[in-house]
Amino acid sequence: MNVSKGLIELKDVGEVYSIDGRLVFRGKGRVVLPRGVYFVKFKDKVFKVIVR
């Protein structure tokens, strides 16, 4: 997983959730997101990510 300037790149299948728990992306690849805090569920772990 990589995070940079407005996008999150998942190298394997994962899920991205908004801070209020809404699923905003499921899959593999790059997702462009507005600035904010997201939770990324990747394999068996959950990461808190800030997109700037």
DOVO-558074 format. One record per residue (C-alpha): residue in one letter; y, z, x; residue number from 1. Coordinates in nm, 3 decimals. Each point is the difference from the previous one (the first is absolute). Layout:
<rs>
{aa: A&yy: Y&zz: Z&xx: X&i: NUM}
...
</rs>
This chain:
<rs>
{aa: M&yy: 0.000&zz: 0.000&xx: 0.000&i: 1}
{aa: N&yy: 0.348&zz: -0.093&xx: 0.126&i: 2}
{aa: V&yy: 0.338&zz: 0.086&xx: -0.150&i: 3}
{aa: S&yy: 0.321&zz: -0.181&xx: 0.092&i: 4}
{aa: K&yy: 0.332&zz: -0.095&xx: -0.159&i: 5}
{aa: G&yy: -0.086&zz: -0.023&xx: -0.367&i: 6}
{aa: L&yy: -0.368&zz: -0.077&xx: 0.018&i: 7}
{aa: I&yy: -0.337&zz: 0.158&xx: 0.037&i: 8}
{aa: E&yy: -0.285&zz: -0.196&xx: 0.153&i: 9}
{aa: L&yy: -0.355&zz: 0.108&xx: -0.083&i: 10}
{aa: K&yy: -0.261&zz: -0.136&xx: 0.237&i: 11}
{aa: D&yy: -0.277&zz: 0.102&xx: -0.239&i: 12}
{aa: V&yy: -0.015&zz: 0.053&xx: -0.377&i: 13}
{aa: G&yy: 0.222&zz: 0.286&xx: -0.115&i: 14}
{aa: E&yy: 0.230&zz: 0.117&xx: -0.278&i: 15}
{aa: V&yy: 0.373&zz: 0.071&xx: 0.001&i: 16}
{aa: Y&yy: 0.148&zz: 0.242&xx: -0.254&i: 17}
{aa: S&yy: 0.363&zz: 0.079&xx: -0.079&i: 18}
{aa: I&yy: 0.122&zz: 0.358&xx: 0.025&i: 19}
{aa: D&yy: -0.056&zz: 0.043&xx: -0.376&i: 20}
{aa: G&yy: -0.365&zz: -0.104&xx: 0.029&i: 21}
{aa: R&yy: 0.018&zz: -0.361&xx: -0.119&i: 22}
{aa: L&yy: -0.227&zz: -0.250&xx: 0.171&i: 23}
{aa: V&yy: 0.226&zz: -0.266&xx: 0.154&i: 24}
{aa: F&yy: -0.251&zz: -0.189&xx: 0.214&i: 25}
{aa: R&yy: -0.376&zz: -0.021&xx: 0.047&i: 26}
{aa: G&yy: -0.161&zz: -0.222&xx: 0.257&i: 27}
{aa: K&yy: 0.035&zz: -0.116&xx: 0.358&i: 28}
{aa: G&yy: 0.299&zz: -0.157&xx: 0.172&i: 29}
{aa: R&yy: 0.376&zz: 0.039&xx: -0.009&i: 30}
{aa: V&yy: 0.197&zz: 0.144&xx: -0.287&i: 31}
{aa: V&yy: 0.381&zz: -0.007&xx: -0.008&i: 32}
{aa: L&yy: 0.144&zz: 0.313&xx: -0.161&i: 33}
{aa: P&yy: 0.344&zz: 0.139&xx: -0.078&i: 34}
{aa: R&yy: 0.117&zz: 0.298&xx: 0.202&i: 35}
{aa: G&yy: -0.171&zz: 0.323&xx: -0.096&i: 36}
{aa: V&yy: -0.295&zz: 0.233&xx: 0.048&i: 37}
{aa: Y&yy: -0.352&zz: -0.122&xx: -0.070&i: 38}
{aa: F&yy: -0.353&zz: 0.130&xx: 0.027&i: 39}
{aa: V&yy: -0.254&zz: -0.227&xx: 0.162&i: 40}
{aa: K&yy: -0.368&zz: 0.060&xx: -0.070&i: 41}
{aa: F&yy: -0.192&zz: -0.162&xx: 0.281&i: 42}
{aa: K&yy: -0.374&zz: 0.050&xx: 0.031&i: 43}
{aa: D&yy: -0.056&zz: 0.374&xx: -0.061&i: 44}
{aa: K&yy: 0.352&zz: 0.118&xx: 0.097&i: 45}
{aa: V&yy: 0.344&zz: 0.013&xx: -0.163&i: 46}
{aa: F&yy: 0.322&zz: -0.054&xx: 0.197&i: 47}
{aa: K&yy: 0.359&zz: 0.069&xx: -0.102&i: 48}
{aa: V&yy: 0.213&zz: -0.295&xx: 0.112&i: 49}
{aa: I&yy: 0.376&zz: -0.053&xx: 0.003&i: 50}
{aa: V&yy: 0.119&zz: -0.359&xx: -0.036&i: 51}
{aa: R&yy: 0.353&zz: -0.054&xx: 0.133&i: 52}
</rs>
